[in-house]
Structure formats: C-alpha cells, structure tokens
Amino acid sequence: MYLFTETGRANAENYLAELAAKRKELIDAGKDTADDTIPATLADIICDVNDLGVDDEGEYYNGFPVTDNYDADYPLLLKLGRDLCKVDDDIYAVSQSSHGHEYVWIFDKEGLSKNCSDFERLKDTLDDWEEVCEDICWPMGGSNSSSTCIEKLTNLEAAKIFLTRTCNGPDLSDPTLIDIAEYTRTVDVEEGSITKMILDHYGLVAEALEQIDPRYDELLDAGYSPEDFYLDFRDWRYSEAI
C-alpha cells in the first residue's frame, strides 16, 4: 500500500488548500454551486493513489472537482520516493511491556522475522488472529521481557489508533504498585521504519505520543533514575540478535 511521506502530505495539503480557495471564490462570485460536490480530503487522495497506483515513472497524476462545474486548475502530482512510500499490505502492531513500560512498533512480516526470535514458530499461524499472541520470547529475554503482544492490523486507520491510544496503566492509588514506569508508553521509531512511515503519513510526532508515569518525580525522589523510564529495548534487541 502507498503512504504519504512528510513531504507528500504537505504537498497534498497545499493542493487541497488551493482547491478550497478556488471553490470559495467561485461560490462567493455566484459563478457556480457545490450542491453535488464534496471537497476532497487527504483520505480521498491516498485512497485514489492506492486505487490507481503509480505509472512506470513512479508518478501519480490526477485531478479533483472543485465545484459542480469546475475542476482544479491542474492535477495533483505525487512522486514515489519523494511524496509517496510503499509498504507491505500486511502490517502488524507489536507491543512489548517491561515493568509496566510499554514500547510499541509496527512491522511487516519481514520486520517480524528480523526482530522476533519465535517468528519461525509463529509464522504458520500469522493469518489466524482470533487470539492475540502473548508472552512471545524476544531476543532480549530474561526478566525484562515480561510480555509481548502481536496483532495483525486490518487497515491504516487501525495503525493510527494503535499508535495514538492511551496506555492502560494501573490504578495509581493502589499502594501495592511500587514498580517503575507503570504508566509509561514509548513509540519506538527508526528512520526508514514502517512505524516512522505511518507517523509521517498521518503527520504525527513520536515524541508527542509518549506517556510518562504521573509519579515520575515521586519515583525519582525514591531513588529511581531517569534511565529506569527509558529502557532501550531496540539496542538490546539487536545486540542479542547479533
């Protein structure tokens, strides 16, 4: 499937702004109506890109109506590599929790095979998502790897919901909960990763989606260090895999 890059999203937004300006100008001047014309959206554009695809030059080229009798002055041009990127149709949401700190990624099957040590055991059942796979062993192993869940995503909107959801932390008033980072969530991204591509597609920033335990200052006073809230799973994963 095709996604907007950061540049492509901006170019599409500018194009839609021009359509809106022309629409207003025509209607305000009484030159046309828009009774049967619904303004195009970013979702409409990317849906059209995925329906039509790109040509042999890697370009998508199409126009959109402005009012009932007028079209855009020129078509929208989006180029693969500059404005668009392509990812596998099958994508998977992965969440890894350790001591209450949840890290989340989105992978395709190739990404799962590189990052999940039990992928060989799981790959024959990847199309059966009636049950979410839990307690999968990742290369870091040990007590830090408390639980891992994988879920096949049905569409891009599901990916957005997964990345922006609120962490389901515990009842912070419970005095028995003394572990670190019980309410912390990090979207782990690398440049060029599918997670980063989807964030760019929706205009999201990973840092803005991060959550930190409300007891952060209290736990620091109790002797925990800031590093306890930012365990670097990515480095551990690859060092153990090597």
C-alpha positions in Angstrom: 0.0 0.0 0.0 1.1 3.6 -0.6 1.5 6.2 2.2 2.3 9.9 2.2 5.8 10.9 3.1 6.1 14.0 5.2 6.8 16.0 2.0 3.9 14.3 0.2 1.4 15.1 3.0 2.5 18.7 2.9 2.1 18.9 -0.9 -1.3 17.3 -0.8 -2.4 19.7 1.9 -1.3 22.7 -0.1 -3.1 21.3 -3.1 -6.3 20.9 -1.1 -6.0 24.5 0.2 -5.8 25.7 -3.4 -9.0 23.8 -4.2 -10.7 25.3 -1.2 -9.7 28.8 -2.2 -11.0 28.4 -5.7 -14.2 26.8 -4.5 -14.9 29.8 -2.2 -14.0 32.3 -5.0 -16.5 30.6 -7.4 -19.3 30.3 -4.9 -18.8 33.8 -3.5 -18.9 35.3 -7.0 -22.1 33.4 -7.8 -20.3 31.6 -10.7 -21.1 28.1 -9.6 -22.6 25.9 -6.9 -21.3 23.0 -5.0 -24.5 21.2 -4.2 -23.3 17.9 -5.6 -19.5 18.2 -5.0 -17.9 17.1 -1.7 -14.5 18.7 -1.1 -11.6 16.2 -1.4 -9.7 15.2 1.7 -6.3 13.7 2.3 -8.0 10.4 2.8 -9.6 10.7 -0.6 -6.3 11.4 -2.2 -4.4 8.4 -0.7 -7.4 6.2 -1.4 -7.2 7.3 -5.1 -3.4 6.7 -5.1 -3.9 3.1 -3.9 -6.7 2.5 -6.4 -4.8 3.9 -9.4 -1.2 3.2 -8.3 1.7 5.0 -10.0 2.8 4.9 -13.6 6.1 3.5 -15.0 7.8 6.7 -13.9 6.7 6.2 -10.3 4.2 9.1 -10.5 0.6 9.6 -9.5 -1.2 12.2 -11.6 -4.9 13.1 -11.1 -7.3 16.0 -10.7 -10.2 16.6 -8.4 -13.5 18.6 -8.8 -13.8 22.0 -7.1 -17.5 22.8 -7.7 -20.3 21.3 -9.7 -19.0 22.5 -13.0 -15.3 23.4 -12.3 -12.3 21.2 -11.7 -8.9 22.0 -10.3 -6.7 24.3 -12.4 -4.1 21.5 -12.7 -3.8 17.9 -11.4 -2.0 16.8 -8.3 1.4 15.2 -9.0 2.9 12.9 -6.4 6.2 11.0 -6.9 7.1 7.7 -5.3 10.2 8.3 -3.1 9.5 12.0 -2.7 5.8 12.2 -1.9 4.9 8.6 -1.5 6.3 5.5 0.0 5.2 1.9 -0.3 4.8 -0.7 2.4 3.6 -4.3 2.5 -0.2 -4.7 2.8 0.2 -7.0 5.8 1.3 -5.0 8.8 1.4 -5.9 12.5 1.1 -4.0 15.7 3.7 -5.1 18.3 3.7 -4.0 22.0 6.4 -5.0 24.4 6.0 -4.4 28.1 8.7 -4.5 30.8 8.0 -3.4 34.3 4.9 -1.6 33.1 6.8 0.4 30.4 5.2 -0.3 27.0 7.1 0.0 23.8 5.2 -0.1 20.5 6.2 -0.8 16.9 4.6 -1.6 13.6 6.3 -4.2 11.5 5.6 -6.1 8.2 6.3 -9.9 8.1 10.0 -9.3 7.2 10.3 -7.0 10.2 8.8 -9.6 12.5 11.2 -12.2 11.2 14.2 -10.0 12.0 13.0 -8.9 15.4 11.0 -11.7 16.9 13.0 -14.8 18.0 10.0 -17.0 17.9 8.9 -15.9 14.5 9.7 -19.3 12.9 7.2 -21.0 15.4 4.6 -18.3 14.8 4.7 -17.7 11.0 2.5 -20.6 10.1 -0.3 -19.1 12.2 0.1 -15.4 11.3 -3.1 -15.3 9.4 -5.1 -16.5 12.3 -5.7 -13.6 14.6 -8.7 -14.8 16.5 -6.4 -14.7 19.5 -3.7 -12.2 20.3 -0.3 -13.9 20.7 1.1 -13.2 24.2 4.3 -13.9 26.1 6.4 -14.3 22.9 10.1 -14.5 23.6 12.1 -11.7 22.1 15.9 -11.8 21.7 16.5 -9.7 24.9 15.0 -12.4 27.0 15.4 -12.6 30.8 13.2 -10.9 33.4 13.0 -7.7 31.5 10.8 -9.3 28.8 7.6 -9.6 30.7 5.1 -9.7 27.8 4.8 -9.2 24.1 1.6 -8.9 22.1 1.2 -9.0 18.3 -1.9 -8.1 16.4 -2.5 -8.0 12.6 -3.8 -4.6 11.5 -6.7 -4.6 9.0 -6.1 -1.0 7.7 -4.1 2.2 8.1 -6.7 3.7 10.5 -6.2 0.7 12.8 -2.5 1.5 12.8 -3.2 5.1 13.7 -5.5 4.1 16.6 -2.8 1.7 17.9 -0.1 4.3 17.8 -2.2 7.0 19.5 -4.1 5.0 22.1 -3.8 5.8 25.7 -1.7 3.5 27.8 -3.9 1.3 30.1 -1.9 1.8 33.3 -2.9 0.6 36.7 -4.8 2.3 39.5 -2.2 4.7 40.8 -3.9 4.9 44.1 -3.1 1.2 44.8 -0.3 1.3 47.4 1.0 -2.2 46.3 2.1 -0.8 43.0 5.7 0.3 43.6 7.2 -0.8 40.3 8.8 1.8 38.0 7.1 3.1 34.8 3.7 1.6 35.5 2.1 4.2 33.2 4.7 4.8 30.6 4.5 4.3 26.8 7.0 4.9 24.1 6.6 4.7 20.3 9.9 3.3 19.2 10.9 4.6 15.7 13.9 4.4 13.5 14.3 6.5 10.3 13.0 4.4 7.4 11.0 2.1 9.6 7.3 1.3 8.9 6.4 2.9 12.2 8.0 6.2 11.1 6.4 6.0 7.7 2.9 5.7 9.2 3.6 8.6 11.7 4.7 10.7 8.7 1.6 9.7 6.8 -0.7 11.0 9.5 1.5 14.0 10.4 2.2 12.5 13.9 5.3 13.0 16.0 6.5 10.1 18.1 7.7 12.2 21.0 4.2 13.8 21.3 2.7 10.3 21.7 4.9 9.3 24.5 3.5 9.0 28.0 5.3 9.2 31.3 4.3 7.8 34.7 2.5 10.5 36.7 4.6 9.5 39.7 7.8 10.3 37.8 9.1 13.0 40.3 8.0 10.9 43.3 9.8 7.8 42.0 13.0 9.9 41.3 12.9 11.0 44.9 12.6 7.4 46.0 15.9 6.6 44.3 15.0 5.6 40.7 17.0 7.1 37.9 15.6 8.6 34.6 17.1 5.7 32.8 14.6 3.4 34.5 11.9 5.0 32.4 13.7 4.7 29.1 15.0 1.2 28.8 16.5 1.0 25.3 14.8 -2.2 24.0 15.9 -1.5 20.5 19.7 -1.7 21.2 19.2 -4.7 23.4 17.2 -6.5 20.7 19.7 -6.1 18.0 22.8 -6.7 20.2 21.3 -10.0 21.4 20.2 -10.9 17.8 23.8 -10.4 16.6 
